[in-house]
Amino acid sequence: MRFRIQHTTWPRPALILSDTPQPNCPDCHGEGGHNHDYGDHIGEYAGTEWEPCHCWDETRRWTVLPLPRLPRPRQTSTDPWGGDEPPF
């Protein structure tokens, strides 16, 4: 296992310790998995699926440090694009 520290914002801001794909993996070459494009019944593009590699576990993560939520700045006007002038 190789660990790295990451910043996450969901479900709350925190620093987490997570597993990292093996850089010398012969299957994924350190990317952690493969993308597979797929189509619908007439052959049109319908999306992309992610298939994780066996060299790491993307669900292995631990919260190291929960971070406080910063207060949002208060808006002085209700219209973010409006100026300080009164409407006509």
C-alpha positions as a Markdown table, in Angstrom:
| # | Residue | x | y | z |
|---|---|---|---|---|
| 1 | Met | 0.0 | 0.0 | 0.0 |
| 2 | Arg | 1.1 | 3.5 | -0.8 |
| 3 | Phe | -0.6 | 6.4 | 1.0 |
| 4 | Arg | -1.2 | 10.0 | 0.1 |
| 5 | Ile | -2.9 | 13.0 | 1.8 |
| 6 | Gln | -5.8 | 14.5 | -0.1 |
| 7 | His | -8.3 | 17.3 | 0.6 |
| 8 | Thr | -12.0 | 16.4 | 0.3 |
| 9 | Thr | -15.1 | 18.6 | 0.6 |
| 10 | Trp | -17.8 | 15.9 | 0.9 |
| 11 | Pro | -19.5 | 15.1 | 3.2 |
| 12 | Arg | -17.5 | 17.8 | 5.1 |
| 13 | Pro | -14.1 | 19.5 | 4.5 |
| 14 | Ala | -11.2 | 17.3 | 5.7 |
| 15 | Leu | -7.8 | 16.0 | 5.0 |
| 16 | Ile | -7.9 | 12.3 | 4.3 |
| 17 | Leu | -5.3 | 9.6 | 4.0 |
| 18 | Ser | -6.0 | 7.4 | 0.9 |
| 19 | Asp | -4.5 | 4.5 | -1.0 |
| 20 | Thr | -2.6 | 5.1 | -4.2 |
| 21 | Pro | -2.3 | 2.9 | -7.3 |
| 22 | Gln | 1.0 | 1.1 | -7.8 |
| 23 | Pro | 3.0 | 3.1 | -10.4 |
| 24 | Asn | 4.6 | 0.0 | -11.9 |
| 25 | Cys | 1.4 | -2.0 | -12.3 |
| 26 | Pro | 1.5 | -3.9 | -15.6 |
| 27 | Asp | -2.3 | -3.7 | -16.0 |
| 28 | Cys | -3.1 | 0.0 | -15.4 |
| 29 | His | 0.4 | 1.6 | -15.6 |
| 30 | Gly | -0.3 | 3.5 | -12.4 |
| 31 | Glu | -3.6 | 5.1 | -13.5 |
| 32 | Gly | -5.7 | 2.9 | -11.1 |
| 33 | Gly | -8.1 | 1.5 | -13.6 |
| 34 | His | -9.5 | 1.7 | -17.1 |
| 35 | Asn | -12.2 | 3.7 | -18.8 |
| 36 | His | -14.7 | 1.8 | -21.0 |
| 37 | Asp | -16.9 | 3.7 | -23.4 |
| 38 | Tyr | -20.2 | 2.1 | -24.2 |
| 39 | Gly | -23.1 | 2.7 | -26.6 |
| 40 | Asp | -26.8 | 2.2 | -26.7 |
| 41 | His | -28.6 | -0.3 | -28.9 |
| 42 | Ile | -28.1 | 1.8 | -32.1 |
| 43 | Gly | -24.4 | 2.3 | -31.5 |
| 44 | Glu | -24.5 | 6.0 | -30.2 |
| 45 | Tyr | -22.2 | 7.0 | -27.3 |
| 46 | Ala | -24.1 | 6.5 | -24.0 |
| 47 | Gly | -21.4 | 7.0 | -21.4 |
| 48 | Thr | -18.2 | 5.8 | -19.8 |
| 49 | Glu | -17.7 | 3.2 | -17.1 |
| 50 | Trp | -14.7 | 3.1 | -14.7 |
| 51 | Glu | -13.2 | -0.3 | -13.9 |
| 52 | Pro | -10.7 | -0.1 | -11.0 |
| 53 | Cys | -7.5 | -2.1 | -11.1 |
| 54 | His | -6.6 | -4.8 | -8.6 |
| 55 | Cys | -3.5 | -2.9 | -7.5 |
| 56 | Trp | -5.3 | -0.5 | -5.2 |
| 57 | Asp | -8.6 | -0.1 | -3.2 |
| 58 | Glu | -10.3 | 3.2 | -3.9 |
| 59 | Thr | -12.6 | 2.8 | -0.9 |
| 60 | Arg | -9.6 | 2.6 | 1.5 |
| 61 | Arg | -9.5 | 6.1 | 3.1 |
| 62 | Trp | -9.3 | 7.5 | 6.6 |
| 63 | Thr | -10.0 | 11.0 | 7.9 |
| 64 | Val | -6.9 | 12.6 | 9.3 |
| 65 | Leu | -8.0 | 16.1 | 10.1 |
| 66 | Pro | -11.5 | 17.5 | 9.9 |
| 67 | Leu | -11.4 | 21.1 | 8.7 |
| 68 | Pro | -13.8 | 23.8 | 9.8 |
| 69 | Arg | -16.4 | 25.2 | 7.4 |
| 70 | Leu | -15.6 | 28.8 | 6.5 |
| 71 | Pro | -18.6 | 31.1 | 6.7 |
| 72 | Arg | -19.9 | 32.4 | 3.4 |
| 73 | Pro | -19.6 | 36.1 | 2.9 |
| 74 | Arg | -22.8 | 38.0 | 3.2 |
| 75 | Gln | -24.3 | 39.6 | 0.1 |
| 76 | Thr | -25.3 | 43.2 | 0.5 |
| 77 | Ser | -27.7 | 43.1 | -2.5 |
| 78 | Thr | -30.1 | 40.4 | -3.6 |
| 79 | Asp | -29.0 | 40.7 | -7.3 |
| 80 | Pro | -25.3 | 39.7 | -7.7 |
| 81 | Trp | -25.1 | 41.4 | -11.1 |
| 82 | Gly | -26.8 | 44.6 | -10.0 |
| 83 | Gly | -25.0 | 47.7 | -9.0 |
| 84 | Asp | -25.5 | 50.1 | -6.1 |
| 85 | Glu | -27.8 | 52.3 | -8.1 |
| 86 | Pro | -31.6 | 52.1 | -7.5 |
| 87 | Pro | -33.7 | 50.6 | -10.4 |
| 88 | Phe | -35.5 | 52.9 | -12.8 |
